[in-house]
Amino acid sequence: MTWGRDLKDPLYFVPVKYKLTLTFVLISVVSLGIGGLVSYQTTRDALKDQVLKDLFLTGQVQVQHVTSFIDALKKRTEDFSSDGFIRDAAFRLQTSSHPALQRELSRHLRVNKMGIVPEFFETSVAGRDGLILASSDPARVGLDASKNPWFVGGRSTIFMGEIRTGEHAGEGRPSLEISAPLTDKETHEFVGVIVNRIKPEVLSEVVQAGIPLPGEGRDIHQVNRTLDSYILDREGRFITSTHRLKYKDAFLQKSHMSTRAFIDGHGIMASYRGREVVYVSVRLPAQGWTLVTELETDEAFRPVLLLRQRPFFVGCALVFITMVLLFFPLNFMIGPILRLRSAAKMIEEGKFDVSVHVDSRDEIGELSRAFNRMSFGLFERAKKLEEYTGELKKREREVRYEKDLLNAVIQCMSDGVIFIDLNGNISLFNSAAEGAWIISRDGAEGLQARFAAEVDGCFRKQMEGMAAGNKKGCRKVLHARGRIYENTCTYVHNPSGKALGIVMVSRDITERKQMEDRLLHQEKMMVVGELSAAIAHELNNPLAAMSMFAQMLIDECTGETPYREHAEVIMRNTQVCKKIIRGLLDYAARSPVKRQPFNINRCLKEAVDLYRPLLGKKDHEVVFSLDEGIREFMGDEEQIRQVFVNMIMNAMQAMESRGVLTLKTSCNGASGIEVEIQDSGPGIPSENIDKIFDPFFSTKPSGIGTGLGLSISKKVIESHGGTIRVKSETGNGTRFIITLPAVEKAETVGA
């Protein structure tokens, strides 16, 4: 272990030739700085204590002034309450109506009472019930003050409330209220309350200019350019002005003082102007207010500023003298070290054939000789390293070319390719795989993918099989992001047979599956159509004979006989069979689509009109939401109307009674048309959604439907180049969405 290996030079960034000088300078400056700081802090603390004592005495005097001023106003209010005329008038105004007496009492309050005390801007008298009987402000006569604090508190004693903003009971302006009870001169019974409203700004004059007695003149004088005093209410809001804020700007504004400042009562803080101040807060216990006296610290600690500046000049002088005395000795000692540093920088730049000559036998000479031996060794090794580097770069270029070629081939593949290592991380994928599966960067763990549960299961099986030594892959057909993929998983091994991971090739077979489904459906429909036409043709003649003979039996059976009823049953069932046969013929027929322009909204309304009587009978409500701006549609109006009729009939049968049928039309881009037919019925079960357009599929009771309406409707819409979709939830009704494309001119096409 080498001594000092774990120690770090605090001046490692300073050149050696300046380090010794700087060390002496730092020692001198630190010693002088610590001494000056201790001296400055001691003097400052002593001065701070003295300033706090002076501010506390000033605050106590201010509190006495404010208290004396408020006591004088209370005394004035008490004198007003003992006025015999006021008490007699208050009593008489509550026993009977005396308009003249009321006016005289209001004049007396305004001229003889409020006029002698300029601090009062309103004097009022309230009766026992809180109604104002008279006031220096005639507009307040008759107001109900029974719930005002000055009335409740002034019923039994002299009361002074909080400063009120003027928003209570329509008082008009902020005020400080002092009230006193009025009693009968003889019985001393309570007859009312007299209240004097005081302008809050007079408190600012008292705090800023001294406290003259009420009614006397006052002279606002400035005591100190940074000394300030003001009063805060219980919530810490200004209720007086300050030296820097006028009354209208400061009144009821939230102050800067924190709860801790209220509790401590003195200290140093940031004032409302943002300046640092020494402050003392004194409570006015009777009112719950706080009087704050503050002085800026720059003004308070001005005497100690020179004590802080002198050590700085002395330190500068010491630094200069030390640098002059040590400059020449250090220059001769540091020269060899500087030459070694220059040689080391040359080696750092790659110039290894460099040496340093120092004619000395001391430690610096030994250091230079060791440096020269190191330089020669580095030069020999650099030559060999350059040869090895050239060979490695050549092999790296070959490997990079093969990798780029392989990556280009994989990226050009239309099938998705993903390689997953033994830890489940994606190491390689192409753009086709990125489009098929969701692949994202997940921090230090590499690429992660979100696959379907079947793919995850396949990967887990492959991982387990790899651990067991199995080399057989798996193949899965999966649905993801609206597409169908055929995924093949295969093990990947290195030349020595060690498993490296799994590669998955994902082929998009969506179009192939859709083509297979369409071909299968077309073959199925062709067979159903041919079978339907054959059955309808074979059954039509027997049914016609049965219908004819049943009608003859009905005509020959007169009166009420069982044979007539039997014949009518045969006739009804024959008609049902004919209806089914007509449906079969319509389904099997390939009637042409005769395109002519017509209005979809009108066609939809005509389909509804066919069922108006039935809609009213079943108490069904029809709600139209038709886009009147859609263009005319080019198509076979009769076939489209039949589709609407089928849809409306299905909706009515689904709702049974008391339902809402909503019909909506709108434009669907590029002048296409979208028609929505929605009912409030019980909805279609999820297991039947994919079957409702199949021929002969029906959930209605036997005899009500043939199961061909929706199948025929779908054929009609598709023959017009459109689509029909259904959205339904059990219990929330069913919505059919018909989308018809734009057709520019009339034409006839096969169905």
Helices and strands as residue ranges (DSSP letters): H 16-81, H 84-95, H 99-108, I 109-113, G 114-116, E 120-126, E 132-135, G 138-140, H 149-153, E 159-160, E 176-183, E 190-198, H 201-209, E 228-232, H 247-250, H 259-264, E 266-270, E 276-284, E 289-296, H 297-300, G 302-304, H 305-348, H 363-412, E 416-421, E 426-429, H 431-436, E 438-441, G 443-445, E 447-450, H 453-467, E 474-480, E 483-493, E 499-508, H 510-556, H 562-588, E 593-594, E 596-598, H 600-609, H 612-617, E 621-625, E 633-635, H 637-655, E 660-667, E 673-679, G 686-691, H 709-719, E 723-728, E 734-740, E 748-749
